[in-house]
Amino acid sequence: MKRSWIVVPALGALALVYSACKTDEAAADTSFCGRAAASSSCADATDCDRSLAAGCGAARAALNPSLEASAAECLGTGICRGSVCLGKALLFATPTAAHQELAKDYCTFCEPGQPSCEASFYKKGSGAVGAVVLPYGEATARRVRDACARVSGCGPTFRSCAAEAITASVDEALGAELSACTRGAFGADDDERPPIGADGGPTVLTCTPKNCAGCCENDACQAGTELRACGKGGVLCKGCEAGERCNDGRCEKPCGPDTCAGCCDKDGRCQEGKANAACGAAGGACQACAGALTCSGGSCIDASCKATCSGCCTAQGCQPGGAATACGTGGAACVSCGAGRTCRTGGCVLDPASFWDVVIVSAELPPTNKSGASWDGFGGLPDPLAKVYSAEGASSHTAATTYVTDTTSPYWLATTLTNVRASELLARFSVEVWDSDTVYDDYVGGCAIPLTAQVFDGGLYQYTCPDTASSVKVKVVFRVKPR
C-alpha cells in the first residue's frame, strides 16, 4: 500500500489548518470516566453526556472493555462529548470470549454452512450481523446468545431479537435513562431502522419532503435532531462530525475557539467580546466587567491602569508583564501564556526547551494505489499504520501506531512520540503511512511536516503530503500536546 500526507494550500502556500477545540490537559485522571466527568461541563455536552459521566462506573461495567482506552484518548483530543467518543471507540472494539461464543453458536444454528461466518460476524464496515452486540460486555453477549442464537434457523429473527435482548440487559444493569444514553452512543436500535421485507431488503416507505418534517434515512423518516441523522424538510439525513451538534436540522460547530473570535454567552451564541457586559476572547465564556473594571483585549482590567502602566493590566491593577502567567506590555490586558510557553519582552512565545507529545489522529488515502489498482489482492482495502519521526542533532525519537484493517480512512487516535522537546519537533518532524501486510509492509507515502510555533497549542491540525513518483497523496490529522 502507498501512503502520503495531505498538504493544505492556502494563499498559494502550504498551510496548517486548525480544526478542533482545545481541552484542559491539567486533569490528573486521564481515564475515560475521569475525562468524561471533566468534559461534561463543556458547552456542547448533552444531557446524555452528563448522565454518562455521572454513571460512568456502571456504564463501564456494561460495555466491552476494549472500548475504554480509545474513548479516553478521544476525549483527550478536545472532543467534549463522552457519547461521541464511545461511538468512535467502536472502531477499535475487539470481541471478548463471550462474543466469540455468540459468533460460534450463531454460525452453528442460525447460518449453518455459511462460508467464513465466524470470521465475518464482527467485521467492521461490512454491516456484520454481530456489530450490534460488539459494544457491550460479556453479560449482554451471553444473554443475546442464549435468547437469539441457539434455535435452528434463527438468522431472519436474530437482529430484532438481539436488539430486544441488548435493551433488556443494559436496562437492568443501568436503569432505563442511562441505558438509553449508553445505547444511543452506538447509533439507532433495530426498531428505529426501516422494516425488512420478505426479500431481505427494506420495505419502501417513500420518505419525501411532503411526508417527512425531519430527514430521510434508508427511505424512512427520522426526527432529524440526532448527530447521526440530522436534517429537516425531508432532505437526506446527514451525520454530524465530531464536535458538531445538530441544530434546527443543520450540523454546526458549537460556539468555541474554532468558531468564535470573541466570547460565548450563556446561550451558546458568539459575541464580539469587547463590551463590559460580555467581555472575552478566543471562544471562551463571556464575563461581565463590574464596578471600576473595563473590557480591554477580551479581559476585565482596572480602568485606570491602561493609561499609566508600562507592563500589563489585570483586575488587580498594573503588573510587570514579564511572567508567563501575566504577560503583556503597554497597559494591555495581561495574558497567561499557557503550557509550554514563556513570556519574552511582553509577549508569549514557545519555550524551545518545553516537552510535548504527538498524537496521530487519522489519515485519508485515495481509493486506489499509485498504479490505479486495488490496495490489496482481490479488491481489498489497505490496513494502514503510521510511523512518526523527530530529530535534532544527536537526539531522535521514532514510534508507530497499530494498523487499522480494511480502510482508506484510518482512525488511530494514538499517542506516538512522547516527551520530545519543542526544538526537536521544530527541527525535524515527519510521518509515513504504510500498509500492513503478512510478509512485509508496503510504503504508501509520507513527508517531513514543517511545524511552526502555532501548532503547539493542543489543537488538531491537518497536513497533506503531495504524491511522488512512488507514493500517493495522503492527508494526516495530528495534534501536538504539552506534557
N, C-alpha and C positions, 0 to 999 in steps of 0.2 A: 504494500500500500504506500502511496505517496502522501506526504503531509506538507502544508505550508501555512504561514501565518498571514492574517489579513492586514494590509496596510490601509489606513483610513486617510484619503486625501482631503485636505481642507485648505482652500485658498491657494491651490497649486502646490501644497507641500503635504508631507505625511503628518498626520495629527493623531494624537491620542484623544479618545473620546471618553469623557467622564459619564458614567451611566448608573450610579446607584447611590442610595443613601448611605451615610456613614452610621456606624453603630458604636456604642460605648464598649471599648475593649478592656475597661478597667475592672469589670466584674470578675471576682475571683472564681466563681462557679461557672465553668465552661461546659458543663453537662447540658444535655437537651433541656432538662427541667429548669436548670439554673438560667439558661439563656431565654427559655420561653417565659419565665417569670419576669426577667429584665425587660423583654421586648413587649410585654403585654400592655405597657403604658404608651406605646408608640401611637401616633395619630391614626395610622391605618389599621391598627389591631381591631378585630371584630369581637363581638360578644363570645363567639366560639373560641377565638384565640385566648381570651381571658379565662374561659372555662377550662380549656386545655391546660393552661398554666396553673390554675388553682388545683385541678385534679390530676396533675401530671404523673404523680406516683402510681395511681391506679391505672391511668391510661397506658403507661409504660408496660405494666404487667399484662395488659390485654393485647399488646401488639407484638409483632415479630421483632425479636431483639436486634436483628440485623439492621433495623431502621435507625436506631438511636444515634450512632456516631455521625452518619451522614446528615441527619436532621439537625444535630447540634452544630455541625460545621456550616450548614446552610444558614442558620441563624447568625453565625459569626461573620457572615459576609455583609450584613447590613439589612437583610430581609427581615422585617419586623412582623412576621406572620408565622406563628407556630404551625398552623394548619397547612399553609403553603409549603413549608419546609418538610412536613411529614409526607406530603404528596410527592415532592421532588425526591425524597429519600427512597421512595419506592423503586426508583431506577436501580438502586444498589441492594435491594432486598434479596435474600437467598433463602431457599426452603429449609426448614428445620426437619428433624427426623419425623415428626408428626405430619408435616406437609408431604414428605416423601411417601409415607404410608398411605396418605389420602390418594396421591397420584397412582400408586400401585393398585389400590382397590378400584379406583375409577376405571383404570385401563383393563382390569380383570372383569368387572361386572357391567360397566356402562358402555365401553367401547372395545369389546374383546376382538383381538386380531388386528387392531388398528396399528399400522406401522409407526414406529418412533413415538408411540403415545406418551410414555412416561417422560421421554426426553423433551417433548414439546409442551407438556402440561402447564409449565410455568414460564414458557419462553416469552421474553419481553418484546413488545412491539408487534405481536402477531395475533392479538385478540385471543390469546390462550384461555382455555376454559378455566384453568386454575388460578388465573390472575386475580379474580375476585377474592380469593382466600389468602393470598400471599401476604397482605399487610398485617394479618392478625396472628396471635400467638398460638401455641400448641393446643391449648384447651379448645379454642374455636375450630382449629383444623380437625381435631378428633371428633368434635360434635358434627361437623359437616360430613366427615367420613361415615360416621355411624348412621346419620339420618338420610344421607343422599347418595352414597356411593357403594352400597352393599346390597343392591337389588338388581337382578338381571334386567338389562335393557333400560337402565336409568339415565342414559345420555340425554334424551329430549327434555327431561324434567330437572336435570342437575342444576342448571343456573338459577332457576326460580327457587328450588329447594335450598340451595346454598345461601341465597340472599336471605331467606327466612331464618335459616339456622344461624347465620352470622349476626343478624339483628337480635335474635333471642339471646345468643351467647354474650354479646357485648353489652346489651341492655342489662342483663343480670349482673355483669361484672361492674358496670359503671353507672347504672341508672340511665333512664331514657334521655335526659338532656345531654349529659356528657357523651353518651353513646352516639347520639345523632351528630354531634360535633366531630367526634373522632372518625366515624364512618364517612362523614362529609369531606374529610381531608383527602379521601381517595376517590372522589367522584360519585356519580349517581349510583343509587341502588338499582337493582334489576327492575323493580316495579316502576322506576322512573324512565325506563328505556321503552322504545316502541315495542308493541307486541310482536311475537313471531308467528308467521303464518305457517300453513301446512307444508309449504315447500322449503321451510327453513329460512326464508327471507322476511324482512319486516312487512307488516301489514301496511298498505298505503293509506295514509291519513290526509294526504294533500294539504299540508300546512302551507298557508298563504297569508299575505298581509290582510286579506279580508276576514280571516277567522282566527288570527293569532295576534294578540296585543304585544306579546313578548318576542321571542325569536324561534326559528325553526332549526331543529337538530334531528337528523335522521328522519325527516318528514314528520316529526312530532313537535307540537308547540311546547316550548319551555317558558318559564316565567321571565327569563331574560335578565335576572338580577344576580346570578351566580358568577363567580370568577371563571368557571369552566364553560359557561354558556351565557354570554352577555349580549343583549341586543333588544330592540323594540321595533314594533311595526311590522312584524312578520319577516324580518331580514334573516339571513343565515346567522346562526349563533357564532360568536367569536370567543375564543379562550383568552382571557387576560393574562398578561405576562406577570412574572414575579414582581411584587412591589406595587402593582396596579390595583385598582378597585373598580368595580362595576357601578357606575353612577348614571342613572337615568338612561340605561341601555348603552352606555359608552364605556370602554376601558380607558381609564385615565390614571395617571400617577397622582398620588395624594400630595398635598402641599408639603414641601420639604426642600432640602438642599438641591435636588435635581430640578425642581420646578419653580422655585421662588427665590428671587434675589433679596427680597425684603424679609418679612416675617409672616408666620402663620397664625391667624386668630383662632379663637376657641371653636369656631365653626368650620375650621379647616380651609379657610379662604386666605389667599395670599394678599398681604398688604404691603404698601410701599416701604414701611418700616422707618419713616422719618418723622412721624407725628408723635407728640408726647403721649397720646392715648394709645398708640400702637407702635412701639419702638422695637426694632430688631433687625437682624441681617442674616443672610446665608440660610434662609429657610428655617430658622429657629422660631421658638414661640414668641409671640409679641408680648411686650411688657408695658405697663403704664408708668410713665415718669411722674412722680408725685412731688409736691412741695417745690423746693428750690432746684429740683433736678430738671434737666432738659435733654432732649434726644439729639445725640450727635454721633454720626457714624454707626448707627444701629445700637448704641448703648446709652443708658441714662447716666449723665455726668453732672457734676456740680456746675451750675450755670455760670458762676463767677470764675471758674478755673480756666476756661478756654482762653481768656484774654491775657492771663498773666503767667501761664505755665509753659516752661520750655520743654518739659517732659510730656507726660500724658495724664489724662484726667479720668477719675473714677467718681463714683458717688461720694467717696470719702475725701475727694479733693485731688490736688496735684501729686503725681508720683514721678520718681526719677526717669522712668521709661526704659530702663535697661534690663529689667528682669524678664525671664521667659513667661512669667505669669502676669506681668503688667508691662507690656512693651508698647512704645509709641513715642512720638515727638511732636513739638509744635502745638501743644494743647489739644491734640486729638484724643479721642476716647482710647483708653488702654485696651489692649487685646491680650488674650492668653495664647501663646504660640502653639501649644499642644504638644503631644508626644513626638519625640524625635526632632524637635526644632528648638532653636535658641534665638535670643534677641541680639541683634548687632546694629549699632547706630540707629536705634529706634525702629527697626523693622525685623520681622520674623523671617528667619532663613533656616534651611535644612541643616542639621548638625551632621557633618560627614562621618563623625565617629559613632553615631547612633546605630542601634541594631534593629533589623527588620526581618520579617518572614514574607515569603512569596506564596500566594495561593493561586493555583491554576484552576480556574472555574470550568471552562468549557471551550469548545472549538467547533468550527463548521468546515466541512470538507465538501468538495464537489461530488456529484453522484457517480462519476467515473474516474479512473486513474489517468495518468498522463497520456497514455496511448488511446484513451477513449473506451477501454474495456472495463469489465466489472472488477471491483477491488479484489474479490476472492473468486475461486472457481465456482462454476455452476451458478453464476449470477449473484454470489453472496456479497454482503456488505463487509466493510472493514471492522477490525477490532482495535480501535485507536488507543494509544497511550502517549503521554507527553514526557519528554526529557528536558530538564532545565539546568542551565549552567550559569555560573558567575565567576569572575576572576579579576584580581588586581595584584600585579606583581607576583609574589610567591604564594599569595592566598587564593584559594579557589574552592568552590562548592559545586556539587552536582547532585541531582536527585531525579526521581521519576515517579509518575503516577502508576496506578494499576491500569489495566486495559478495560475498556467497556465493549461488550460484544455487539456485533452486527448493527452498526450505526454510523452515519456520516455527521451526526451532531452529538459527539460525546460530552457528557456532563460529569466531570471528575470531582470538583469541589475539594481539591486535595492540597493540603499544606505541603509544599515540596522543600524548597530551600528554607532553612531556619537559622536565626541568629547570625545574619550576614550584615556587615557594615554597609551603611548607605554608600560610602565611597566606592566599595567593590561593585555594588549593583550599578552605580553610575558609570564605572569604568568598562564593564563588560557584562551584558545580560543577554542570554539567548535561549530560545525554545525550539525544540524539534518535535515533530509528531511522527510516530511510527505505527505501522500496522502489525499487531502481534500475530505471529503465525507459529505453527507447530515446530517447524525445523529451524527457521530463523526469521527475525523481524524484518519487514520491508520499510525502508525510509519513505516517508510521504513528503516532507518538506519542513522548512524552518528558516530562521534567520536571527541575526542579532537585533534586539529591540533597543533603540536608543532611549533610555529613561531620562527624564528630567525631574527636577525637584517637585513639580506639581503632582507627580504620580504618587508621591509619598504622603498620601492623605487618607489611606484606608479605604478609598473608593474603588469601584470597579472600572477598569479600562479595557479597551479592545485595540488590537493591532493586527494588521494584515501583512503577511509576508508575500511578496509577489511570486508568481511562478517562475521557474527557471527551466533550463533545458531538460532537467531530470526530475522536476518536482512540480506539484500543483499549488495553487494559491489557497491558503487556509487562514481563517480568522480565529484568533485566540482571545479569550476573555480572562483577565488575571487581576490580581489585587496585591498590592504591597502594603502590609500592615505592620504597625510598630510592635515591638516586643512588650 
